[in-house]
Amino acid sequence: MKAIRVDQFGGPEVMRLTEMPIPQPGVGQVLIRLMAAGVNPVETYMRSGTYPQKPQLPYTPGYDGAGIVEIVGDQVTSCKPGDRVYTAGTISGSYAEYTLCNEIQIHPLPAKVSFAQGAAIGVPYATAFRALMQRARATPGEIVLIHGASGGVGTAAVQLALSYGLQVWGTAGTDRGQSLVMELGAHRVFDHGASDYADLIMQATKGHGINVILEMLANKNLAKDLTLLAPFGRVVVIGSRGPVEIDAREIMSRDADVRGMVLFNTSPTEMSRIHAALNLGLENGSLRPVISREIPLADAVKSHQVIMQPGASGKIVLIP
């Protein structure tokens, strides 16, 4: 099979298309023939060697994918060959034509959801759900501000928040991104590149503030986020690319919380609950992954260059 391999940490160019043997499933394992693989920012950090959790070299990147069950190992009971599935984690990596998974890492993919959309579920939707429901504990009627709402995690968060009865506000840095966020059903959208966007948000709340903020770039926005919070508001930090200086009085005066999250800290029980909810949303149509670009597996280097550029508008997937 063809697969992307990383033999050393570095820039996107360290990813190379290689011929590899097809892995064979052991007890409790499943082999998936992939039709699409999701590309996530965390995979760029791992490839560069800057992420706290470094994979053992050499390795094939990728957690998310969607395809068809090829072979099931002994004691596998939840799927059979020919089933459509998406992955939420793999053993062997998803930037490949085949991937090996533990049974717990695969989930049914409804017929109405394309393979490209299935590859956009694992990390983005699980991250959005964990941030909103398990970390922020958002409740119906609250206002949630989703920074970077046009990206992979952002679009997932918009859809999830709407399905749970939240008042959804988003930010995006381009006209295209802002239009996408509104098309998804957000109640308001703001240009986070405008110098006065925070003032406009606070004016829109009539001075009350935001209940929940999902922050994708804390090193740039966190200090300003704290000034936007309502009393007892919560900021969930999903992403950051460096240190940030804040005024702790902004937290104290509001009895506010700043809560971090990394998806890899999610317990198996919590992850099971997340995907049960996601499966329901996929079935009833309230969750509809947005695909911005489909890039051939052989051009994986390009996918890592594109995903780090500003102006995200949906999810990037690789097609084997």
GUDREN-383017 format. One record per residue (C-alpha): residue number from 1; residue in one letter; x, y, z. Coordinates in pm, 1 decimal. Example, Ala and Ser with C-alpha at 12.3 -4.5 7.8 and 13.67 -1.06 7.14 Angstrom:
BEGIN
    nr   rest          X          Y          Z
     1      a     1230.0     -450.0      780.0
     2      s     1367.0     -106.0      714.0
This chain:
BEGIN
    nr   rest          X          Y          Z
     1      m        0.0        0.0        0.0
     2      k       98.6      363.3      -37.0
     3      a      148.7      560.2      284.1
     4      i      308.9      883.8      401.3
     5      r      610.4      828.2      623.2
     6      v      802.5     1067.3      846.2
     7      d     1161.7      959.1      919.5
     8      q     1271.7     1279.5     1094.3
     9      f     1103.8     1580.4     1251.1
    10      g     1097.9     1899.5     1047.7
    11      g      901.3     2094.9      788.7
    12      p      627.2     1955.0      565.1
    13      e      888.8     1827.8      320.6
    14      v      989.7     1546.6      562.6
    15      m      665.8     1367.1      467.6
    16      r      729.0     1121.4      184.3
    17      l      505.3      883.9       -7.5
    18      t      631.6      529.3       49.4
    19      e      529.0      174.2      -39.3
    20      m      444.9      -17.9      279.5
    21      p      309.0     -365.9      358.4
    22      i      -61.9     -374.5      440.3
    23      p      -95.8     -427.4      817.1
    24      q     -291.3     -730.3      936.6
    25      p     -537.9     -710.5     1227.1
    26      g     -480.0     -896.1     1548.9
    27      v     -727.5     -972.7     1826.4
    28      g     -976.0     -686.6     1867.5
    29      q     -838.2     -499.8     1566.3
    30      v     -987.2     -390.1     1233.0
    31      l     -826.4     -314.7      896.5
    32      i     -989.8      -23.5      708.8
    33      r     -950.6       51.3      338.1
    34      l     -942.6      428.9      350.2
    35      m    -1131.4      649.7      106.4
    36      a    -1030.4      976.3      278.9
    37      a     -807.8     1094.0      565.1
    38      g     -854.1     1409.1      769.7
    39      v     -573.6     1662.2      815.6
    40      n     -554.6     1834.9     1155.1
    41      p     -325.3     2115.0     1283.0
    42      v     -199.9     1892.9     1566.3
    43      e      -44.0     1664.7     1305.2
    44      t      170.9     1952.2     1180.2
    45      y      300.6     2014.6     1532.8
    46      m      383.1     1645.7     1576.7
    47      r      559.1     1632.4     1239.8
    48      s      768.4     1935.9     1331.7
    49      g      867.4     1784.6     1667.2
    50      t      726.2     2076.8     1867.8
    51      y      430.5     1892.2     2020.9
    52      p      473.9     1763.5     2378.8
    53      q      379.1     1410.6     2268.5
    54      k      630.3     1303.4     2004.2
    55      p      557.8      993.2     1795.6
    56      q      829.3      732.9     1763.1
    57      l     1011.5      766.7     1432.2
    58      p      947.4      656.8     1164.2
    59      y      570.4      689.3     1160.3
    60      t      265.0      754.1      941.3
    61      p       70.8     1067.1     1048.0
    62      g     -302.9     1093.3     1086.6
    63      y     -582.1     1009.4     1331.0
    64      d     -896.4     1059.5     1125.1
    65      g    -1018.1      866.2      825.4
    66      a    -1320.8      706.3      664.3
    67      g    -1358.1      401.2      449.2
    68      i    -1471.1       42.0      432.6
    69      v    -1394.9     -241.3      673.4
    70      e    -1159.2     -481.6      494.3
    71      i    -1073.7     -743.1      757.5
    72      v    -1179.8     -790.9     1120.3
    73      g     -965.7     -964.9     1378.9
    74      d    -1076.9    -1221.0     1633.7
    75      q    -1328.4    -1106.4     1897.3
    76      v    -1443.9     -805.1     1691.3
    77      t    -1823.5     -786.0     1716.2
    78      s    -1925.1     -427.3     1628.9
    79      c    -1849.2     -436.5     1255.0
    80      k    -1795.6     -668.0      960.2
    81      p    -1620.8     -651.3      620.3
    82      g    -1796.2     -410.5      387.5
    83      d    -1923.8     -175.6      660.5
    84      r    -1882.7      200.4      610.5
    85      v    -1697.1      350.8      908.8
    86      y    -1502.0      652.4     1027.4
    87      t    -1202.4      641.5     1257.1
    88      a    -1132.8      837.4     1571.8
    89      g     -770.0      740.3     1611.3
    90      t     -568.1      461.4     1450.8
    91      i     -283.0      227.9     1533.5
    92      s      -88.7      267.9     1210.7
    93      g     -182.5      622.8     1095.2
    94      s     -442.1      743.6      846.5
    95      y     -229.0      911.2      576.6
    96      a     -236.8      583.4      386.0
    97      e     -446.7      356.0      166.6
    98      y     -516.4      123.3      461.7
    99      t     -513.0      179.8      835.0
   100      l     -519.9      -53.2     1133.6
   101      c     -748.4       37.9     1424.3
   102      n     -858.1      -97.6     1757.3
   103      e    -1227.8     -181.2     1747.8
   104      i    -1304.4      100.9     1992.6
   105      q    -1154.0      353.9     1747.0
   106      i    -1406.2      298.1     1467.1
   107      h    -1767.1      415.8     1438.7
   108      p    -2046.3      359.3     1184.4
   109      l    -2070.7      610.3      899.4
   110      p    -2428.8      678.1      786.4
   111      a    -2498.5      637.1      415.2
   112      k    -2595.2     1005.8      387.9
   113      v    -2242.5     1110.1      498.6
   114      s    -1967.5     1100.7      234.5
   115      f    -1629.0      944.1      301.8
   116      a    -1465.7     1288.6      283.1
   117      q    -1711.1     1413.0      545.6
   118      g    -1646.7     1102.9      754.8
   119      a    -1276.1     1184.6      757.3
   120      a    -1362.6     1527.5      901.5
   121      i    -1538.2     1395.4     1212.3
   122      g    -1288.1     1241.8     1453.5
   123      v    -1063.2     1516.7     1591.7
   124      p    -1267.3     1827.6     1495.1
   125      y    -1609.0     1715.6     1617.0
   126      a    -1481.3     1535.4     1925.7
   127      t    -1276.6     1845.4     2016.0
   128      a    -1576.3     2074.7     1967.0
   129      f    -1804.5     1850.0     2171.7
   130      r    -1555.3     1811.8     2455.0
   131      a    -1493.3     2186.2     2465.4
   132      l    -1861.2     2281.6     2464.5
   133      m    -2020.8     2008.8     2670.8
   134      q    -1757.5     1850.0     2890.7
   135      r    -1529.2     2145.4     2964.7
   136      a    -1748.2     2456.3     2931.6
   137      r    -2066.7     2272.9     3036.1
   138      a    -2264.1     2506.1     2812.3
   139      t    -2640.5     2512.9     2863.6
   140      p    -2926.3     2601.9     2625.1
   141      g    -2981.9     2974.2     2592.9
   142      e    -2625.7     3076.5     2674.3
   143      i    -2425.7     3281.0     2425.2
   144      v    -2119.2     3099.9     2290.6
   145      l    -1854.3     3289.2     2094.0
   146      i    -1657.2     3059.0     1862.8
   147      h    -1329.0     3207.3     1742.8
   148      g    -1215.9     3076.1     1405.3
   149      a    -1569.4     2952.2     1343.5
   150      s    -1503.3     2881.8      975.1
   151      g    -1231.1     2620.9     1037.7
   152      g    -1263.1     2246.8     1096.4
   153      v    -1321.9     2262.9     1472.9
   154      g    -1508.7     2592.4     1437.1
   155      t    -1769.5     2466.1     1190.1
   156      a    -1818.1     2156.2     1404.6
   157      a    -1868.9     2374.8     1712.9
   158      v    -2123.0     2595.9     1534.1
   159      q    -2332.9     2293.6     1436.0
   160      l    -2309.2     2129.8     1777.5
   161      a    -2391.7     2449.7     1963.0
   162      l    -2698.1     2511.6     1746.9
   163      s    -2819.9     2156.0     1797.7
   164      y    -2797.1     2204.0     2175.8
   165      g    -2995.0     2528.7     2179.5
   166      l    -2713.4     2777.9     2230.7
   167      q    -2704.1     3132.7     2095.2
   168      v    -2415.9     3098.2     1849.4
   169      w    -2182.0     3383.4     1760.8
   170      g    -1868.8     3331.2     1555.5
   171      t    -1562.2     3509.4     1424.6
   172      a    -1382.8     3461.4     1092.7
   173      g    -1113.0     3658.1      915.5
   174      t    -1239.6     3656.2      556.3
   175      d    -1564.3     3739.7      379.5
   176      r    -1586.3     3380.3      260.6
   177      g    -1539.2     3248.8      612.6
   178      q    -1796.4     3485.8      757.2
   179      s    -2048.2     3385.9      488.7
   180      l    -1990.0     3017.2      566.3
   181      v    -2049.9     3071.1      937.9
   182      m    -2378.7     3247.7      867.9
   183      e    -2481.7     2975.7      620.9
   184      l    -2430.4     2719.8      896.6
   185      g    -2689.6     2905.0     1104.5
   186      a    -2487.2     3121.0     1342.9
   187      h    -2685.9     3411.1     1487.3
   188      r    -2403.3     3663.8     1449.9
   189      v    -2059.8     3673.9     1292.6
   190      f    -1772.4     3918.7     1341.9
   191      d    -1445.4     3988.1     1160.6
   192      h    -1172.5     3908.0     1411.7
   193      g     -928.6     4102.5     1194.8
   194      a    -1109.5     4430.2     1262.6
   195      s     -949.7     4645.8     1531.6
   196      d    -1284.5     4711.0     1703.0
   197      y    -1435.8     4362.4     1683.7
   198      a    -1431.9     4318.9     2062.7
   199      d    -1618.1     4647.8     2109.7
   200      l    -1877.4     4538.9     1854.6
   201      i    -1927.2     4207.9     2034.7
   202      m    -1974.6     4374.5     2371.8
   203      q    -2217.9     4625.6     2221.0
   204      a    -2417.8     4337.2     2072.4
   205      t    -2451.7     4181.6     2419.5
   206      k    -2576.7     4519.5     2553.1
   207      g    -2287.8     4515.3     2796.6
   208      h    -2375.6     4180.3     2955.4
   209      g    -2094.2     3980.3     2797.9
   210      i    -2043.2     3630.2     2658.2
   211      n    -2114.8     3314.9     2859.2
   212      v    -1876.0     3077.9     2680.3
   213      i    -1581.1     3147.5     2448.2
   214      l    -1408.7     2874.2     2246.7
   215      e    -1056.2     2998.8     2181.1
   216      m     -846.8     2856.2     1896.9
   217      l     -553.1     3101.0     1923.3
   218      a     -509.1     3192.7     2288.1
   219      n     -170.9     3357.9     2246.4
   220      k     -340.8     3625.1     2034.8
   221      n     -690.8     3652.6     2183.2
   222      l     -705.6     3535.2     2544.6
   223      a     -639.3     3870.7     2711.4
   224      k     -917.7     4028.4     2505.6
   225      d    -1149.1     3730.4     2562.4
   226      l    -1141.9     3792.0     2936.4
   227      t    -1282.1     4143.1     2888.9
   228      l    -1575.7     4000.0     2691.3
   229      l    -1692.7     3747.7     2948.9
   230      a    -2021.2     3774.0     3136.3
   231      p    -2021.5     3705.2     3510.7
   232      f    -1934.6     3337.7     3569.6
   233      g    -1828.0     3307.6     3204.6
   234      r    -1588.6     3042.5     3078.3
   235      v    -1311.5     3044.5     2819.1
   236      v    -1205.3     2705.5     2685.3
   237      v     -858.1     2715.1     2531.6
   238      i     -847.2     2473.4     2238.0
   239      g     -537.7     2609.1     2064.9
   240      s     -239.3     2836.8     2126.5
   241      r       90.2     2900.4     1949.9
   242      g      285.6     3075.4     2220.9
   243      p      275.5     3255.6     2557.7
   244      v       26.6     3528.5     2644.2
   245      e        8.0     3800.6     2910.4
   246      i     -329.3     3847.8     3081.8
   247      d     -475.7     4062.6     3358.7
   248      a     -598.5     3820.8     3625.7
   249      r     -831.8     4089.1     3761.4
   250      e    -1053.0     4034.6     3457.3
   251      i    -1103.9     3675.5     3574.3
   252      m    -1148.0     3768.3     3941.0
   253      s    -1403.0     4043.8     3885.8
   254      r    -1630.1     3807.2     3691.4
   255      d    -1578.6     3486.0     3891.3
   256      a    -1476.5     3355.4     3549.8
   257      d    -1293.0     3038.9     3450.2
   258      v    -1021.8     2969.8     3193.6
   259      r    -1022.4     2600.4     3112.2
   260      g     -772.0     2421.9     2891.0
   261      m     -827.3     2104.8     2697.0
   262      v     -638.1     1853.4     2489.1
   263      l     -843.2     1583.8     2320.5
   264      f     -586.4     1318.1     2409.1
   265      n     -672.7     1367.0     2778.9
   266      t    -1027.8     1243.2     2718.6
   267      s    -1106.7      922.6     2906.2
   268      p    -1245.3      621.0     2717.6
   269      t    -1581.1      668.3     2893.1
   270      e    -1602.0     1035.1     2792.1
   271      m    -1495.7      951.3     2436.1
   272      s    -1764.6      687.1     2411.1
   273      r    -2026.2      943.4     2514.2
   274      i    -1891.7     1194.6     2262.2
   275      h    -1922.9      957.7     1967.8
   276      a    -2265.3      836.9     2076.3
   277      a    -2381.2     1199.2     2051.0
   278      l    -2197.8     1255.4     1722.8
   279      n    -2349.0      943.1     1567.8
   280      l    -2696.1     1071.2     1653.1
   281      g    -2621.8     1410.8     1497.0
   282      l    -2488.6     1251.0     1179.5
   283      e    -2797.8     1033.2     1152.0
   284      n    -3047.3     1316.3     1202.9
   285      g    -2857.0     1559.0      979.7
   286      s    -2780.8     1825.0     1241.8
   287      l    -2408.0     1758.7     1192.3
   288      r    -2281.6     1810.6      836.1
   289      p    -1900.4     1825.4      806.1
   290      v    -1783.2     2101.9      571.8
   291      i    -1504.2     2006.8      330.2
   292      s    -1292.6     2289.8      191.2
   293      r    -1034.6     2094.9       -9.1
   294      e     -966.8     1739.2     -118.8
   295      i     -594.8     1686.7     -182.3
   296      p     -433.9     1368.6     -322.9
   297      l     -240.9     1161.8      -68.3
   298      a       72.6     1209.8     -276.9
   299      d       44.9     1585.4     -211.6
   300      a       32.5     1554.3      169.2
   301      v      311.5     1811.8      193.2
   302      k       77.5     2068.8       40.1
   303      s     -197.2     1983.8      290.7
   304      h       32.3     2073.8      582.5
   305      q      125.8     2400.6      416.6
   306      v     -234.4     2497.9      345.8
   307      i     -379.7     2408.6      685.2
   308      m     -151.3     2654.0      865.7
   309      q     -252.4     2947.0      646.5
   310      p     -513.0     3196.8      776.9
   311      g     -863.1     3209.6      633.5
   312      a     -974.3     2851.0      693.6
   313      s    -1307.0     2756.4      541.0
   314      g    -1393.8     2401.7      640.0
   315      k    -1184.2     2085.5      655.4
   316      i     -892.7     1960.3      444.8
   317      v     -889.1     1587.9      358.7
   318      l     -644.5     1363.5      176.0
   319      i     -769.6     1121.5      -91.0
   320      p     -561.4      801.5     -130.6
